[in-house]
Structure formats: C-alpha cells, structure tokens
Amino acid sequence: MKRQASALSIGLLAITLTACLNGPTNSTPSQTPLQTESHSQPNSTPPADQLATETPISSPSLPTDPERTEATLLAIGDIMVHMPQLPAYYDRKSDSYNLTPWFTQVKPIFQQGDWVIGNLETPVAGKDLKYTGYPRFNAPYELAEALADAGVQLVSTANNHSMDRGFPGVTRTLDNVKQAGLIPIGTSSSAEEQLQMIIEERNGIRMGFLAYTYGTNGIPLPAGKAYAVNLIDPVEIKMDIARLRQAEADVVTVSLHFGIEYQRMPNEDQTKLARELVEAGADIILGSHPHVVQPYEQIDVSSSESDDGKPRQGIVIYSLGNFISNQTGNWKDVGLIFGVRLVKSRQADGSYITQCDAITTEPTWVHIGWKNQKRHYTVIPMKTALSNKKIPDLTAKDYGKMRILLKGISEHLYSLDPS
C-alpha cells in the first residue's frame, strides 16, 4: 500500500496528489444532480490560499485543456450533544436553544467548501422524546439549524446511536434535518427511500454519497425495517458504489462508522475494508466512531486489483475525531476539518477526468469556558486562531495549549507515512 509523502507543516496543510480518483467519464459539467434536496452553492470555488497556507502545485498529470472546473469537499467528525452542553444556550422565554455560537469560528471555513459533510451522532427526534446525552442521545432541533447556519450541508446519520430513540427517532431525525436544510445519508424511513441515490453536483462535479455503521449499540433494527440504518456489509456497499457509478457520479464518497473508540490508529479491519472499497470504486472514505483523530493515507490500487480492471487511487481518513462534544483530554477534544479539492477536466476525446488536486487539514479544538456557572463551547480552528489571536475569551494559556495540540495532531496525521 502506497502512502502519500509530503513535508510536514504545522496546522493547515496542502498536499498535491495526482490522479487519485476515477478515470475518464462521459458526464459533462452541465448535468443536473439526481438528488433534489441539495443546497444552492456559489458559482465557483474560492482560491486555494483561502483553504491552505501552502499553495498546492498543479499536478503534472492534469490536462491543460481550458475546460476545467474545481470544487472542494470539507468533512468534519462526530457531532455530539452531551447534557452539560445545553444549559448555557437555553432561552426560557422562547423555550428554545441557540447553538449557533458553537460554530462561529469555523463558519468562515465552511463557507469556502462546495460540499460540507459531518457525522450527526445523535438523534434529533423532538423534545417529547426527552433530550438526553450518553448513553442514548437525543438533541434539540436547534442543533440541525445551527449546523445548517454554519454551512454544513450533508450529515451521515448512520452510526451506533442511530437507534437511540428507536425507529420513531430515525424517522423524526430524517424529517428534522431535512426541515433544517440538511441532507441525511445512511438512514431511511422506507425501503424506497433507502434506494434513492444521493448525488450532489457542484461546479459540474457530481459527487455521490453513501454512509454505513458497524452497528447500533445492540439495539436491533425493527422487524421488516432493515432499511432503517445502513449497516456495513462489503457486498452491499460495493453494489451501492456500482449504482452511483452507473448514474455517472464523478466521485464516490463513503462515510464509515467503524474502528475502536479512543484508539488513535486504525486497526486491520479498518484498513482492509478501506482498501476493498477503493478497489470497488470508492474515491474518498470518511471514518468516524473512535472519537479521536486517526491518520489519513492515499491507497493505490493496481489494475489487477481493482474490480473494473483499471488502476485507482483513493483517499482515506480513518477517523475525523470529535467535532463538538463534552469529551475532553487524551485527544478527545481535538477534531479535524478535512478538505479534498477536486478538478474535472475535459480530454481531447470529449470525455472527462476528475482528479484529486490537493488535501487540506485544519485541526480543531473544543474550547470550554465557564460563565455564570455554565459551560460555554466553541469549536476553534487552531491554525487560524494561532495566526490572528483575536478570538474573544481565549487566554495565553489557551493559545499555549493549542500550539502543543496542533503540533501533535499535525504529526499524527502523517503517522501512516513510512517515510
């Protein structure tokens, strides 16, 4: 397995990757997406230097044809709500929450993404089913609103907490996230809904999304409703990837809720499954569940190994860590905004190639402050924060801690690189 090597830089990283996605397709930039619930997006991707402090060098394998479009995927990890997170944001008069302050510092980064996806690791099933944290979660509707306000567009709802409020919780969560303007992936209210393909087009690049979980914490899926939560089954996932390819998706992104909690390195099951899915046509794999960041790597697949007989490359981030939660210490309060910039270019024969042009990483830290005997939470993009040092309520001690965390997590992201 070949790993992508590059020089380490502290914080926001940009790495050039060549031809890491699928080969020629017949789809054109003007095609419309199959999924009709997509957010409207800006007409063009912001300049690369808004996403990374290092300007990536154009891949020498990229065609020089002037007909070329770009778009960037941004991915975040586990979005969780433990009960200590809520009191400071409750308004008694309106009987509602305002959770938008959690994301004020990352919102400008999200606005630079063309697709923004996270792992919604809690039902959003309504107050009448009672708001609770661990071990069986249920968060207020305002969480979905705050995510949409921040710029998140899609959420994987397939994880070990999908069934925390049973099947009613699954269907209510789907309704609520859709009402907030988010696109859910990985759970369904019917067999028909499970078969619906999610393909989102940005700047002429069609990205298909899939999501699966290893299980649901021992809570069984209802009899006759196996469609409620997508469980990891390599055979089924490969069939779903093939369906997206047949529907002319330029890129296939698979969210996998897998691995061992609090382990900072992927295990053999994770690496084996990731390679198997890249061989089957997955381009980007987004991992979650460990609640700590695990490294990423580029997987190279030869023509003799791939299912379609063509050489392939895929990008795998084994765990994006916690994005927002009440967990602290031992890297549980450190997450990641993982970016993949894509370029689609027309070939001389009229076909198109979509390639991975650069990867960006912006490690995040959940700052918890105390005001009026209540906890206040802010997701801090560490590289950005250390660059300007203008975030209210952060102390010299906070900045010192971030410097240590940022150095450690930046090195850790490369720990699968044998060089």
SEKOL-397027 format. One line per 3 residues: number of its first residue (from 0); their letters; for each residue x, y, z of C-alpha. Coordinates in nm, 3 decimals. Layout:
SEKOL-397027
NUM	A	X Y Z | ...
//
This chain:
SEKOL-397027
0	MKR	0.000 0.000 0.000 | 0.149 0.329 -0.111 | 0.121 0.628 0.122
3	QAS	0.136 0.988 0.012 | 0.453 1.158 0.139 | 0.498 1.531 0.183
6	ALS	0.670 1.783 0.403 | 0.503 1.849 0.736 | 0.366 2.192 0.811
9	IGL	0.202 2.286 1.136 | -0.172 2.343 1.101 | -0.350 2.387 0.772
12	LAI	-0.181 2.156 0.523 | -0.197 2.134 0.145 | -0.062 1.836 -0.043
15	TLT	-0.058 1.771 -0.415 | -0.197 1.434 -0.516 | -0.201 1.306 -0.872
18	ACL	-0.489 1.127 -1.039 | -0.628 0.990 -0.714 | -0.981 0.948 -0.842
21	NGP	-1.166 0.786 -1.130 | -1.067 0.781 -1.494 | -1.250 0.920 -1.797
24	TNS	-1.629 0.955 -1.788 | -1.880 1.081 -2.036 | -2.057 1.311 -1.791
27	TPS	-2.032 1.682 -1.860 | -2.018 1.974 -1.616 | -2.367 2.087 -1.714
30	QTP	-2.551 1.777 -1.591 | -2.800 1.814 -1.308 | -2.787 1.611 -0.983
33	LQT	-3.024 1.325 -0.915 | -3.081 1.443 -0.558 | -3.321 1.735 -0.550
36	ESH	-3.273 1.845 -0.189 | -2.927 1.997 -0.238 | -2.825 2.338 -0.107
39	SQP	-2.764 2.613 -0.360 | -2.392 2.682 -0.387 | -2.161 2.959 -0.504
42	NST	-2.071 2.950 -0.872 | -1.702 2.894 -0.812 | -1.461 2.755 -0.555
45	PPA	-1.267 3.017 -0.357 | -0.894 3.049 -0.426 | -0.683 2.772 -0.277
48	DQL	-0.498 3.010 -0.047 | -0.821 3.065 0.143 | -0.819 2.695 0.230
51	ATE	-0.448 2.639 0.291 | -0.139 2.829 0.389 | 0.068 2.636 0.134
54	TPI	-0.037 2.680 -0.229 | -0.056 2.334 -0.388 | 0.138 2.280 -0.708
57	SSP	-0.074 2.174 -1.004 | -0.037 1.804 -1.072 | 0.177 1.737 -1.380
60	SLP	-0.076 1.477 -1.490 | -0.363 1.725 -1.505 | -0.474 1.803 -1.861
63	TDP	-0.404 2.153 -1.992 | -0.744 2.172 -2.161 | -0.903 2.507 -2.069
66	ERT	-1.238 2.345 -1.991 | -1.179 2.269 -1.626 | -1.380 2.308 -1.307
69	EAT	-1.289 2.281 -0.939 | -1.481 2.203 -0.620 | -1.382 2.123 -0.261
72	LLA	-1.522 1.872 -0.014 | -1.490 1.960 0.355 | -1.558 1.687 0.612
75	IGD	-1.588 1.700 0.990 | -1.625 1.429 1.251 | -1.860 1.344 1.536
78	IMV	-2.130 1.597 1.618 | -2.249 1.511 1.968 | -2.456 1.675 2.239
81	HMP	-2.392 1.577 2.600 | -2.621 1.735 2.857 | -2.364 1.983 3.000
84	QLP	-2.352 2.146 2.657 | -2.711 2.275 2.665 | -2.791 2.491 2.975
87	AYY	-2.595 2.800 2.869 | -2.783 2.815 2.538 | -3.140 2.779 2.662
90	DRK	-3.379 3.074 2.647 | -3.659 3.030 2.895 | -3.889 3.289 2.733
93	SDS	-3.890 3.119 2.395 | -3.837 2.769 2.535 | -3.568 2.713 2.275
96	YNL	-3.192 2.682 2.228 | -2.946 2.884 2.026 | -2.647 2.662 1.946
99	TPW	-2.500 2.877 1.669 | -2.221 3.015 1.898 | -2.058 2.671 1.892
102	FTQ	-1.968 2.716 1.527 | -1.898 3.088 1.481 | -1.522 3.038 1.442
105	VKP	-1.547 2.759 1.182 | -1.831 2.910 0.980 | -1.598 3.115 0.756
108	IFQ	-1.407 2.797 0.669 | -1.724 2.603 0.591 | -1.834 2.880 0.357
111	QGD	-1.529 2.803 0.143 | -1.640 2.442 0.087 | -1.860 2.328 -0.200
114	WVI	-1.975 2.018 -0.013 | -1.961 2.017 0.369 | -2.041 1.691 0.549
117	GNL	-2.035 1.573 0.912 | -2.132 1.275 1.126 | -2.450 1.354 1.319
120	ETP	-2.402 1.119 1.612 | -2.731 1.182 1.786 | -3.098 1.159 1.701
123	VAG	-3.278 1.491 1.661 | -3.614 1.342 1.750 | -3.810 1.606 1.940
126	KDL	-3.848 1.734 2.294 | -4.133 1.494 2.372 | -3.887 1.205 2.346
129	KYT	-3.671 1.384 2.605 | -3.333 1.541 2.547 | -3.057 1.320 2.681
132	GYP	-2.686 1.264 2.638 | -2.485 0.948 2.683 | -2.562 0.659 2.660
135	RFN	-2.876 0.720 2.448 | -2.873 1.058 2.284 | -3.143 1.294 2.165
138	APY	-3.057 1.654 2.079 | -3.277 1.960 2.020 | -3.388 2.054 1.670
141	ELA	-3.184 2.370 1.705 | -2.869 2.160 1.658 | -2.970 2.091 1.299
144	EAL	-3.049 2.459 1.248 | -2.711 2.562 1.388 | -2.526 2.319 1.162
147	ADA	-2.708 2.445 0.854 | -2.644 2.805 0.959 | -2.272 2.729 0.990
150	GVQ	-2.261 2.589 0.638 | -2.287 2.213 0.689 | -2.490 2.066 0.404
153	LVS	-2.491 1.688 0.448 | -2.490 1.466 0.756 | -2.426 1.096 0.793
156	TAN	-2.699 0.963 1.020 | -2.569 0.604 1.016 | -2.385 0.542 1.341
159	NHS	-2.410 0.345 1.663 | -2.655 0.599 1.808 | -2.898 0.597 1.514
162	MDR	-3.147 0.382 1.706 | -3.122 0.562 2.042 | -3.489 0.660 2.011
165	GFP	-3.596 0.356 1.812 | -3.745 0.369 1.465 | -3.958 0.677 1.550
168	GVT	-3.633 0.852 1.632 | -3.491 0.757 1.293 | -3.786 0.896 1.101
171	RTL	-3.815 1.209 1.313 | -3.445 1.280 1.275 | -3.476 1.248 0.899
174	DNV	-3.770 1.489 0.896 | -3.597 1.738 1.122 | -3.263 1.753 0.946
177	KQA	-3.438 1.788 0.611 | -3.654 2.068 0.750 | -3.337 2.245 0.863
180	GLI	-3.198 2.220 0.511 | -2.955 1.932 0.564 | -2.927 1.619 0.351
183	PIG	-2.919 1.296 0.559 | -2.723 0.992 0.442 | -2.735 0.637 0.576
186	TSS	-3.078 0.604 0.739 | -3.420 0.572 0.576 | -3.788 0.581 0.663
189	SAE	-3.879 0.330 0.392 | -3.728 0.076 0.156 | -3.797 0.315 -0.131
192	EQL	-3.607 0.595 0.039 | -3.308 0.366 0.100 | -3.281 0.305 -0.275
195	QMI	-3.268 0.676 -0.356 | -2.920 0.779 -0.469 | -2.769 1.095 -0.329
198	IEE	-2.563 1.270 -0.594 | -2.478 1.635 -0.533 | -2.334 1.846 -0.815
201	RNG	-2.105 2.140 -0.751 | -1.942 2.334 -1.033 | -2.016 2.050 -1.272
204	IRM	-1.864 1.779 -1.049 | -2.110 1.510 -0.943 | -2.034 1.356 -0.604
207	GFL	-2.225 1.051 -0.479 | -2.259 0.992 -0.105 | -2.302 0.671 0.095
210	AYT	-2.294 0.603 0.472 | -2.284 0.291 0.688 | -2.224 0.188 1.051
213	YGT	-2.081 -0.121 1.217 | -2.389 -0.147 1.443 | -2.640 0.028 1.668
216	NGI	-2.517 -0.047 2.021 | -2.709 -0.371 2.040 | -3.044 -0.209 1.967
219	PLP	-3.197 -0.428 1.694 | -3.345 -0.285 1.380 | -3.724 -0.334 1.374
222	AGK	-3.852 -0.650 1.208 | -3.914 -0.582 0.843 | -3.734 -0.246 0.859
225	AYA	-3.373 -0.335 0.789 | -3.368 -0.024 0.569 | -3.378 0.199 0.879
228	VNL	-2.999 0.206 0.923 | -2.733 0.111 0.669 | -2.506 -0.150 0.828
231	IDP	-2.157 -0.223 0.700 | -2.176 -0.509 0.452 | -1.899 -0.502 0.191
234	VEI	-2.114 -0.678 -0.068 | -2.397 -0.424 -0.031 | -2.159 -0.128 -0.025
237	KMD	-1.993 -0.243 -0.348 | -2.334 -0.272 -0.513 | -2.421 0.081 -0.399
240	IAR	-2.091 0.214 -0.532 | -2.162 0.048 -0.867 | -2.507 0.208 -0.880
243	LRQ	-2.359 0.553 -0.826 | -2.103 0.489 -1.097 | -2.378 0.382 -1.335
246	AEA	-2.558 0.706 -1.253 | -2.245 0.892 -1.371 | -2.116 1.010 -1.035
249	DVV	-1.771 1.157 -1.092 | -1.666 1.089 -0.733 | -1.795 0.842 -0.473
252	TVS	-1.758 0.937 -0.106 | -1.830 0.673 0.159 | -1.878 0.753 0.529
255	LHF	-1.791 0.458 0.752 | -1.866 0.445 1.124 | -1.605 0.190 1.227
258	GIE	-1.296 0.126 1.434 | -1.232 0.114 1.809 | -1.321 0.402 2.039
261	YQR	-1.031 0.613 2.164 | -0.772 0.426 1.957 | -0.558 0.675 1.764
264	MPN	-0.453 0.432 1.493 | -0.674 0.232 1.256 | -0.694 -0.142 1.308
267	EDQ	-0.660 -0.414 1.048 | -1.035 -0.435 0.993 | -1.047 -0.066 0.901
270	TKL	-0.750 -0.073 0.664 | -0.870 -0.393 0.497 | -1.221 -0.262 0.439
273	ARE	-1.094 0.074 0.313 | -0.871 -0.094 0.054 | -1.152 -0.328 -0.051
276	LVE	-1.385 -0.036 -0.113 | -1.125 0.163 -0.306 | -1.074 -0.143 -0.523
279	AGA	-1.451 -0.141 -0.581 | -1.462 0.224 -0.686 | -1.475 0.438 -0.371
282	DII	-1.272 0.759 -0.410 | -1.296 0.918 -0.064 | -1.361 0.736 0.264
285	LGS	-1.454 0.937 0.573 | -1.417 0.749 0.902 | -1.584 0.814 1.235
288	HPH	-1.654 0.645 1.572 | -1.317 0.641 1.757 | -1.380 0.997 1.891
291	VVQ	-1.015 1.078 1.829 | -0.844 1.167 1.503 | -0.679 0.882 1.317
294	PYE	-0.434 0.938 1.028 | -0.517 0.955 0.661 | -0.348 0.793 0.365
297	QID	-0.363 0.751 -0.010 | -0.439 0.396 -0.124 | -0.305 0.291 -0.463
300	VSS	-0.476 0.003 -0.639 | -0.327 -0.164 -0.946 | -0.530 -0.266 -1.248
303	SES	-0.500 -0.631 -1.141 | -0.650 -0.548 -0.801 | -0.938 -0.317 -0.896
306	DDG	-1.284 -0.450 -0.968 | -1.302 -0.278 -1.307 | -0.951 -0.366 -1.420
309	KPR	-0.827 -0.006 -1.407 | -0.566 0.141 -1.170 | -0.721 0.355 -0.899
312	QGI	-0.630 0.575 -0.607 | -0.840 0.665 -0.307 | -0.810 0.895 -0.006
315	VIY	-0.900 0.755 0.337 | -0.922 0.947 0.664 | -0.975 0.669 0.916
318	SLG	-1.129 0.890 1.184 | -1.213 1.259 1.184 | -1.241 1.268 1.564
321	NFI	-1.490 1.463 1.770 | -1.604 1.790 1.616 | -1.827 1.902 1.904
324	SNQ	-1.886 1.718 2.231 | -1.827 1.743 2.604 | -1.543 1.490 2.593
327	TGN	-1.203 1.626 2.693 | -0.847 1.507 2.734 | -0.646 1.237 2.557
330	WKD	-0.720 1.398 2.217 | -1.100 1.362 2.253 | -1.147 1.739 2.222
333	VGL	-0.942 1.761 1.903 | -1.109 1.721 1.564 | -1.040 1.795 1.201
336	IFG	-1.177 1.980 0.902 | -1.057 1.757 0.621 | -1.058 1.903 0.272
339	VRL	-1.026 1.738 -0.069 | -1.002 1.969 -0.369 | -1.119 1.812 -0.695
342	VKS	-1.054 1.912 -1.055 | -1.262 1.795 -1.351 | -1.104 1.839 -1.695
345	RQA	-1.217 1.762 -2.047 | -0.998 1.531 -2.254 | -0.925 1.552 -2.625
348	DGS	-1.178 1.276 -2.697 | -1.455 1.466 -2.518 | -1.452 1.255 -2.203
351	YIT	-1.384 1.399 -1.859 | -1.138 1.305 -1.585 | -1.196 1.403 -1.222
354	QCD	-0.882 1.414 -1.011 | -0.778 1.498 -0.657 | -0.571 1.815 -0.672
357	AIT	-0.495 1.878 -0.303 | -0.576 1.781 0.052 | -0.616 2.038 0.329
360	TEP	-0.638 1.977 0.702 | -0.744 2.226 0.970 | -0.730 2.069 1.318
363	TWV	-0.993 2.194 1.562 | -1.019 2.214 1.939 | -1.333 2.240 2.153
366	HIG	-1.281 2.527 2.393 | -1.495 2.508 2.708 | -1.529 2.824 2.916
369	WKN	-1.728 2.895 3.230 | -1.970 3.186 3.257 | -2.240 3.224 3.519
372	QKR	-2.171 2.869 3.639 | -2.248 2.727 3.296 | -2.026 2.575 3.031
375	HYT	-1.980 2.757 2.701 | -1.846 2.576 2.396 | -1.665 2.698 2.086
378	VIP	-1.508 2.490 1.810 | -1.174 2.659 1.741 | -0.983 2.612 1.412
381	MKT	-0.640 2.603 1.569 | -0.420 2.721 1.283 | -0.647 3.015 1.214
384	ALS	-0.673 3.102 1.583 | -0.298 3.095 1.635 | -0.248 3.312 1.327
387	NKK	-0.467 3.601 1.439 | -0.509 3.554 1.818 | -0.828 3.761 1.812
390	IPD	-1.084 3.514 1.947 | -1.270 3.651 2.249 | -1.226 3.472 2.582
393	LTA	-0.915 3.280 2.481 | -0.625 3.326 2.722 | -0.250 3.300 2.678
396	KDY	-0.278 2.959 2.840 | -0.535 2.854 2.578 | -0.307 2.962 2.294
399	GKM	-0.017 2.777 2.452 | -0.225 2.462 2.478 | -0.333 2.492 2.115
402	RIL	0.027 2.519 1.996 | 0.105 2.188 2.165 | -0.212 2.019 2.036
405	LKG	-0.161 2.149 1.685 | 0.195 2.023 1.662 | 0.098 1.682 1.797
408	ISE	-0.206 1.628 1.575 | -0.027 1.753 1.262 | 0.249 1.497 1.313
411	HLY	-0.006 1.228 1.392 | -0.192 1.282 1.063 | 0.121 1.160 0.882
414	SLD	0.193 0.862 1.105 | 0.094 0.610 0.835 | 0.361 0.756 0.606
417	PS	0.658 0.515 0.611 | 0.898 0.793 0.514
//
